[in-house]
Amino acid sequence: MAEQQMGRIDDRHAGDSGAIPPPLPPQTTSGLAIAALVLGMAGFFTIGLMAIPGLIVGIIALVKIDKSNGRLSGRGMAIAGTVISGVSIFFVVILAGMLVPALGRAHLEVQRTRCRVNLGSIAQATQVWSLYHGRNGAYYPPSMRALYDDGVIEDTVIFICPTSDTVHQPGEIASDYECLLDIVGEKIPVWLVEESVTPLAWDTKTDRHGGINVVYFDRHVRFIEGDDALEQVHREVEEWLNTYEAAKQEKAEPEEEQAEESP
């Protein structure tokens, strides 16, 4: 009995020592790993759009390869695809951080240019009004609205500053600019205006770069920098108004004297 048991034990050990281990299942390359690598590389040519799915697919590929017990290969490609996707996204974020402010500045410059065009059109219309409605150039109009009412300006969009946040209704005649014509409120004799230095119209507030556009009677537009740019223009206008009132007073005194002397 003991001998039979010993024989069974010996046979079992003999079988174990001579047994051939079962073959490993054949390895296949993970399709997700390949896709992750391709998407990661494509991310550099698609502004990072393909890098986001590449990063996700790469992580999924790594998880599946680890759980496959050796049946899936391509771990290196999955890692490479994940890393390349991450690097691509990082560079896109850095690039966007540099481009967005530049695009914002470019957009503001376009708006500022359109503002200068509007102001130049107002100044040109003022000169045209003076020739056709101001006694052959003797007077400037009594208001900016007169430019529209008398048909010199046909599109009210010219009165709207592109940088303004004011919402205007279609067909509304409203201005985002301050104008010397509106401040005076009467026809201004041309001889009282020094065209190259007297402000005609200007922005009502400083833009995001800290400054305002100002157009003068000779139609040149100047950008005045500084948070106090509007105050500077107001001081120039106030000085001109003082001169204007003094000139009117000087003209009125001889007329009064003549009226008193006449029988």
Contacts in CASP RR format, 6 or more apart in sequence:
PFRMAT RR
TARGET T0000
AUTHOR 0000-0000-0000
METHOD contacts of the structure
MODEL  1
MAEQQMGRIDDRHAGDSGAIPPPLPPQTTSGLAIAALVLGMAGFFTIGLM
AIPGLIVGIIALVKIDKSNGRLSGRGMAIAGTVISGVSIFFVVILAGMLV
PALGRAHLEVQRTRCRVNLGSIAQATQVWSLYHGRNGAYYPPSMRALYDD
GVIEDTVIFICPTSDTVHQPGEIASDYECLLDIVGEKIPVWLVEESVTPL
AWDTKTDRHGGINVVYFDRHVRFIEGDDALEQVHREVEEWLNTYEAAKQE
KAEPEEEQAEESP
24 70 0 8 1.000
25 70 0 8 1.000
25 71 0 8 1.000
26 71 0 8 1.000
27 70 0 8 1.000
27 71 0 8 1.000
27 72 0 8 1.000
27 73 0 8 1.000
28 71 0 8 1.000
28 72 0 8 1.000
28 73 0 8 1.000
29 72 0 8 1.000
29 73 0 8 1.000
29 74 0 8 1.000
29 77 0 8 1.000
30 61 0 8 1.000
30 64 0 8 1.000
30 65 0 8 1.000
30 72 0 8 1.000
30 73 0 8 1.000
30 74 0 8 1.000
30 77 0 8 1.000
30 78 0 8 1.000
31 61 0 8 1.000
32 57 0 8 1.000
32 58 0 8 1.000
32 60 0 8 1.000
32 61 0 8 1.000
32 64 0 8 1.000
32 78 0 8 1.000
33 58 0 8 1.000
33 61 0 8 1.000
33 65 0 8 1.000
33 72 0 8 1.000
33 74 0 8 1.000
33 75 0 8 1.000
33 76 0 8 1.000
33 77 0 8 1.000
33 78 0 8 1.000
33 81 0 8 1.000
34 74 0 8 1.000
34 77 0 8 1.000
35 54 0 8 1.000
35 57 0 8 1.000
35 58 0 8 1.000
35 61 0 8 1.000
36 54 0 8 1.000
36 55 0 8 1.000
36 57 0 8 1.000
36 58 0 8 1.000
36 61 0 8 1.000
36 77 0 8 1.000
36 78 0 8 1.000
36 80 0 8 1.000
36 81 0 8 1.000
36 82 0 8 1.000
36 85 0 8 1.000
37 77 0 8 1.000
37 78 0 8 1.000
37 80 0 8 1.000
37 81 0 8 1.000
37 84 0 8 1.000
39 50 0 8 1.000
39 51 0 8 1.000
39 53 0 8 1.000
39 54 0 8 1.000
39 57 0 8 1.000
39 81 0 8 1.000
39 85 0 8 1.000
40 50 0 8 1.000
40 51 0 8 1.000
40 54 0 8 1.000
40 55 0 8 1.000
40 81 0 8 1.000
40 84 0 8 1.000
40 85 0 8 1.000
40 86 0 8 1.000
40 88 0 8 1.000
41 81 0 8 1.000
41 84 0 8 1.000
42 50 0 8 1.000
42 51 0 8 1.000
43 49 0 8 1.000
43 50 0 8 1.000
43 51 0 8 1.000
43 54 0 8 1.000
43 84 0 8 1.000
43 85 0 8 1.000
43 88 0 8 1.000
44 51 0 8 1.000
44 88 0 8 1.000
44 91 0 8 1.000
47 92 0 8 1.000
48 88 0 8 1.000
48 89 0 8 1.000
48 92 0 8 1.000
51 84 0 8 1.000
51 85 0 8 1.000
51 86 0 8 1.000
51 88 0 8 1.000
51 89 0 8 1.000
51 92 0 8 1.000
52 85 0 8 1.000
52 89 0 8 1.000
54 81 0 8 1.000
54 82 0 8 1.000
54 85 0 8 1.000
55 82 0 8 1.000
55 85 0 8 1.000
55 86 0 8 1.000
55 89 0 8 1.000
58 78 0 8 1.000
58 81 0 8 1.000
58 82 0 8 1.000
58 85 0 8 1.000
59 82 0 8 1.000
61 74 0 8 1.000
61 77 0 8 1.000
61 78 0 8 1.000
62 75 0 8 1.000
62 78 0 8 1.000
62 79 0 8 1.000
62 82 0 8 1.000
64 72 0 8 1.000
65 72 0 8 1.000
65 73 0 8 1.000
65 74 0 8 1.000
65 75 0 8 1.000
65 78 0 8 1.000
108 163 0 8 1.000
108 207 0 8 1.000
108 208 0 8 1.000
108 209 0 8 1.000
111 162 0 8 1.000
111 163 0 8 1.000
111 207 0 8 1.000
112 162 0 8 1.000
112 163 0 8 1.000
112 207 0 8 1.000
112 213 0 8 1.000
112 223 0 8 1.000
114 162 0 8 1.000
115 161 0 8 1.000
115 162 0 8 1.000
115 163 0 8 1.000
115 203 0 8 1.000
115 213 0 8 1.000
116 213 0 8 1.000
116 215 0 8 1.000
116 221 0 8 1.000
116 223 0 8 1.000
118 157 0 8 1.000
118 158 0 8 1.000
118 159 0 8 1.000
118 160 0 8 1.000
118 161 0 8 1.000
118 162 0 8 1.000
118 177 0 8 1.000
119 177 0 8 1.000
119 200 0 8 1.000
119 201 0 8 1.000
119 202 0 8 1.000
119 213 0 8 1.000
119 214 0 8 1.000
119 215 0 8 1.000
119 221 0 8 1.000
120 215 0 8 1.000
120 219 0 8 1.000
120 221 0 8 1.000
121 153 0 8 1.000
121 158 0 8 1.000
122 144 0 8 1.000
122 147 0 8 1.000
122 153 0 8 1.000
122 158 0 8 1.000
122 159 0 8 1.000
122 177 0 8 1.000
122 179 0 8 1.000
122 200 0 8 1.000
122 201 0 8 1.000
122 215 0 8 1.000
123 200 0 8 1.000
123 201 0 8 1.000
123 215 0 8 1.000
123 216 0 8 1.000
123 217 0 8 1.000
123 218 0 8 1.000
123 219 0 8 1.000
123 221 0 8 1.000
124 219 0 8 1.000
125 147 0 8 1.000
125 152 0 8 1.000
125 153 0 8 1.000
125 158 0 8 1.000
126 140 0 8 1.000
126 141 0 8 1.000
126 147 0 8 1.000
126 181 0 8 1.000
126 200 0 8 1.000
126 217 0 8 1.000
127 217 0 8 1.000
127 219 0 8 1.000
128 152 0 8 1.000
129 140 0 8 1.000
129 141 0 8 1.000
129 146 0 8 1.000
129 147 0 8 1.000
129 150 0 8 1.000
129 152 0 8 1.000
130 137 0 8 1.000
130 138 0 8 1.000
130 139 0 8 1.000
130 140 0 8 1.000
130 141 0 8 1.000
130 190 0 8 1.000
131 137 0 8 1.000
132 150 0 8 1.000
132 152 0 8 1.000
133 141 0 8 1.000
133 146 0 8 1.000
133 150 0 8 1.000
133 152 0 8 1.000
134 140 0 8 1.000
134 141 0 8 1.000
134 187 0 8 1.000
137 190 0 8 1.000
138 189 0 8 1.000
138 190 0 8 1.000
139 187 0 8 1.000
139 188 0 8 1.000
139 189 0 8 1.000
139 190 0 8 1.000
140 181 0 8 1.000
140 187 0 8 1.000
140 188 0 8 1.000
140 190 0 8 1.000
140 193 0 8 1.000
140 217 0 8 1.000
141 147 0 8 1.000
141 150 0 8 1.000
141 181 0 8 1.000
141 187 0 8 1.000
142 181 0 8 1.000
142 184 0 8 1.000
142 185 0 8 1.000
142 186 0 8 1.000
142 187 0 8 1.000
142 188 0 8 1.000
143 179 0 8 1.000
143 181 0 8 1.000
143 182 0 8 1.000
143 185 0 8 1.000
144 159 0 8 1.000
144 175 0 8 1.000
144 177 0 8 1.000
144 179 0 8 1.000
144 181 0 8 1.000
144 182 0 8 1.000
144 201 0 8 1.000
145 173 0 8 1.000
145 182 0 8 1.000
146 181 0 8 1.000
147 153 0 8 1.000
148 154 0 8 1.000
148 156 0 8 1.000
148 159 0 8 1.000
148 173 0 8 1.000
153 159 0 8 1.000
156 171 0 8 1.000
156 172 0 8 1.000
156 173 0 8 1.000
156 174 0 8 1.000
159 173 0 8 1.000
159 174 0 8 1.000
159 175 0 8 1.000
159 176 0 8 1.000
159 177 0 8 1.000
160 166 0 8 1.000
160 168 0 8 1.000
160 174 0 8 1.000
160 175 0 8 1.000
160 176 0 8 1.000
161 176 0 8 1.000
161 177 0 8 1.000
161 203 0 8 1.000
161 204 0 8 1.000
163 203 0 8 1.000
163 207 0 8 1.000
164 176 0 8 1.000
164 204 0 8 1.000
166 174 0 8 1.000
166 176 0 8 1.000
168 174 0 8 1.000
176 203 0 8 1.000
176 204 0 8 1.000
177 201 0 8 1.000
177 202 0 8 1.000
177 203 0 8 1.000
177 204 0 8 1.000
178 201 0 8 1.000
178 202 0 8 1.000
178 203 0 8 1.000
178 204 0 8 1.000
179 200 0 8 1.000
179 201 0 8 1.000
180 188 0 8 1.000
180 198 0 8 1.000
180 199 0 8 1.000
180 200 0 8 1.000
180 201 0 8 1.000
180 237 0 8 1.000
180 240 0 8 1.000
181 188 0 8 1.000
181 200 0 8 1.000
181 201 0 8 1.000
183 237 0 8 1.000
183 241 0 8 1.000
184 241 0 8 1.000
184 244 0 8 1.000
188 244 0 8 1.000
192 243 0 8 1.000
192 244 0 8 1.000
192 247 0 8 1.000
193 217 0 8 1.000
194 217 0 8 1.000
195 216 0 8 1.000
195 217 0 8 1.000
195 218 0 8 1.000
196 216 0 8 1.000
196 217 0 8 1.000
196 218 0 8 1.000
196 220 0 8 1.000
197 216 0 8 1.000
197 236 0 8 1.000
198 216 0 8 1.000
198 217 0 8 1.000
198 236 0 8 1.000
198 240 0 8 1.000
199 214 0 8 1.000
199 215 0 8 1.000
199 216 0 8 1.000
199 233 0 8 1.000
199 236 0 8 1.000
199 237 0 8 1.000
199 240 0 8 1.000
200 215 0 8 1.000
200 216 0 8 1.000
200 217 0 8 1.000
201 214 0 8 1.000
201 215 0 8 1.000
202 212 0 8 1.000
202 213 0 8 1.000
202 214 0 8 1.000
202 215 0 8 1.000
202 230 0 8 1.000
202 233 0 8 1.000
203 211 0 8 1.000
203 212 0 8 1.000
203 213 0 8 1.000
203 214 0 8 1.000
203 230 0 8 1.000
204 230 0 8 1.000
205 212 0 8 1.000
205 230 0 8 1.000
206 212 0 8 1.000
206 226 0 8 1.000
206 227 0 8 1.000
206 229 0 8 1.000
206 230 0 8 1.000
209 225 0 8 1.000
210 225 0 8 1.000
210 226 0 8 1.000
210 227 0 8 1.000
210 229 0 8 1.000
211 223 0 8 1.000
211 224 0 8 1.000
211 225 0 8 1.000
211 226 0 8 1.000
211 227 0 8 1.000
211 229 0 8 1.000
212 223 0 8 1.000
212 224 0 8 1.000
212 229 0 8 1.000
212 230 0 8 1.000
212 233 0 8 1.000
213 221 0 8 1.000
213 222 0 8 1.000
213 223 0 8 1.000
214 221 0 8 1.000
214 222 0 8 1.000
214 223 0 8 1.000
214 224 0 8 1.000
214 233 0 8 1.000
215 221 0 8 1.000
215 222 0 8 1.000
216 222 0 8 1.000
224 232 0 8 1.000
224 233 0 8 1.000
END
